[in-house]
Amino acid sequence: MNECVFKAMSDGTRRKIIELLKEGPKTAGEIANHFSHAQPTISRHLNVLKNANLVVDQREGTYIIYRLNTTILQEWLAWLLEHFGGGDNAE
């Protein structure tokens, strides 16, 4: 599993961004409205998520729209379940 994914998911702000994007695509401004952080801080968090391929962006006019990359999230969750289990190995 890509270490970038673990780094990205280790931060509470980035996990909250993932939760927001579960609701649907959003611009950086729409995401930033949910935080007290400055816009550049949110942009840095979005870049970490993009580098981990957890989110993808697409320019639409003057906006950049961010969406979840559900394939990577599913792979990450499958890896977590495989290695840290759903209780099958509990004694």
Secondary structure, DSSP 8 states (H G I E B T S, - for coil): --HHHHHHHTSHHHHHHHHHHHT--EEHHHHHTT-SS-HHHHHHHHHHHHHTTSEEEEEETTEEEEEE-HHHHHHHHHHHHHHH-SSTT--
